[in-house]
Amino acid sequence: MEVFLIIASLLLIPPIMSKLLNREIFHKDGDILNVMSLTFSKGLCGMPHFNKDRDEVLFVEKGALQLLLFDGELNEIERIELSRLDSDCKLWFRIPKNTIHQFDILVDNTVVIEVLGGEFFSGACVNVQL
């Protein structure tokens, strides 16, 4: 019974949430490519979201993350590890437009280069509740 209660209590612990430690923006208003360098602490990063009608490319410059992809009903359909720490992992991934995704940062001070195609517009990034 004690083991069951311990396991049950562990399942109720919310995930550690990542923090954005630094953001460098390399584009200007009106540019057709939006390029940013983002540095994160370890943990689950923000809410699932999608970029409305804009493809996104993630490139891990330092550290490691798992990219979580979701279907339209918000079921997780794939996890893709991007890592500078494991030579068997990919370093980059293209997220097709309107694909719901989220990051799980695996290492403190992970640096991600994010490139979004198309000019930014209000409502371009849409957060989704699980």
C-alpha positions as CSV (number, residue, x, y, z in Angstrom):
1,M,0.0,0.0,0.0
2,E,2.8,2.4,0.8
3,V,4.5,1.8,-2.5
4,F,1.2,2.5,-4.3
5,L,0.8,5.8,-2.4
6,I,4.3,6.9,-3.2
7,I,3.9,6.1,-6.9
8,A,0.5,7.8,-7.0
9,S,1.9,11.0,-5.3
10,L,4.8,11.1,-7.8
11,L,2.3,11.0,-10.7
12,L,0.7,14.2,-9.3
13,I,3.9,16.2,-9.2
14,P,3.7,18.8,-12.0
15,P,6.6,18.8,-14.5
16,I,9.6,21.1,-14.0
17,M,9.0,24.1,-16.2
18,S,11.9,25.5,-18.3
19,K,12.6,29.2,-18.2
20,L,13.7,31.4,-21.1
21,L,17.1,32.6,-19.9
22,N,18.0,34.7,-22.9
23,R,16.6,35.8,-26.3
24,E,18.5,37.4,-29.1
25,I,16.5,38.6,-32.1
26,F,18.4,38.8,-35.4
27,H,15.5,40.0,-37.6
28,K,13.7,43.3,-38.1
29,D,10.0,44.1,-38.4
30,G,8.8,43.1,-41.8
31,D,11.6,40.6,-42.6
32,I,10.4,37.4,-44.3
33,L,12.6,35.3,-42.0
34,N,12.4,35.6,-38.2
35,V,15.6,34.4,-36.6
36,M,16.2,34.1,-32.8
37,S,18.7,32.5,-30.5
38,L,16.9,31.2,-27.3
39,T,18.6,29.9,-24.2
40,F,16.6,27.7,-21.8
41,S,16.9,26.1,-18.4
42,K,16.1,22.4,-18.1
43,G,12.4,21.4,-18.1
44,L,9.2,21.5,-20.1
45,C,9.0,24.7,-22.1
46,G,5.8,26.6,-22.1
47,M,2.5,25.5,-23.6
48,P,2.0,23.4,-26.8
49,H,1.7,25.8,-29.7
50,F,1.7,26.1,-33.4
51,N,2.9,28.7,-35.9
52,K,0.0,29.7,-38.1
53,D,0.8,29.2,-41.8
54,R,4.6,29.4,-41.0
55,D,7.2,26.7,-41.2
56,E,9.8,26.7,-38.4
57,V,13.3,25.2,-38.2
58,L,15.0,24.5,-34.9
59,F,18.7,24.0,-34.6
60,V,20.4,23.1,-31.4
61,E,23.6,25.1,-31.0
62,K,24.3,23.9,-27.4
63,G,22.7,21.3,-25.2
64,A,19.8,19.0,-25.9
65,L,16.0,18.9,-26.2
66,Q,13.1,16.7,-27.1
67,L,10.7,18.1,-29.6
68,L,7.1,16.9,-28.8
69,L,4.7,16.8,-31.8
70,F,0.9,16.5,-31.3
71,D,-2.0,15.7,-33.6
72,G,-5.2,17.8,-33.9
73,E,-6.7,16.1,-30.8
74,L,-3.6,17.0,-28.8
75,N,-2.3,13.4,-28.6
76,E,1.4,13.2,-28.5
77,I,2.4,11.5,-31.8
78,E,6.2,11.8,-31.8
79,R,9.3,12.8,-29.8
80,I,12.4,13.8,-31.6
81,E,15.6,14.4,-29.8
82,L,17.9,17.1,-31.0
83,S,21.3,17.1,-29.3
84,R,24.8,18.4,-29.4
85,L,25.7,15.8,-26.7
86,D,24.9,12.6,-28.7
87,S,26.4,12.2,-32.2
88,D,23.6,9.8,-33.1
89,C,21.0,12.6,-32.7
90,K,19.8,15.1,-35.2
91,L,20.9,18.7,-34.7
92,W,18.0,20.3,-36.5
93,F,14.4,19.7,-37.5
94,R,11.8,21.4,-39.7
95,I,8.4,21.8,-38.1
96,P,5.8,22.1,-40.9
97,K,3.3,25.0,-40.6
98,N,0.4,24.5,-38.2
99,T,2.0,21.6,-36.4
100,I,1.3,21.6,-32.7
101,H,4.6,21.2,-30.8
102,Q,6.4,21.8,-27.5
103,F,9.9,21.5,-26.2
104,D,11.3,19.5,-23.3
105,I,14.7,21.0,-22.5
106,L,17.0,18.2,-21.3
107,V,20.1,20.2,-20.3
108,D,20.4,23.6,-18.5
109,N,21.6,26.4,-20.8
110,T,20.4,24.7,-24.0
111,V,20.7,27.2,-26.9
112,V,18.3,26.9,-29.8
113,I,18.4,28.8,-33.1
114,E,14.8,29.3,-34.2
115,V,14.0,30.3,-37.8
116,L,10.4,31.0,-38.8
117,G,9.5,31.5,-42.5
118,G,7.2,34.4,-43.4
119,E,6.7,37.8,-42.0
120,F,5.4,38.0,-38.4
121,F,1.8,39.0,-37.9
122,S,-0.4,39.3,-34.8
123,G,-1.7,35.8,-33.9
124,A,1.1,34.0,-35.7
125,C,1.9,31.9,-32.7
126,V,-1.1,30.1,-31.2
127,N,-1.0,28.5,-27.8
128,V,-3.0,25.3,-27.3
129,Q,-4.4,23.9,-23.9
130,L,-3.8,20.2,-23.3
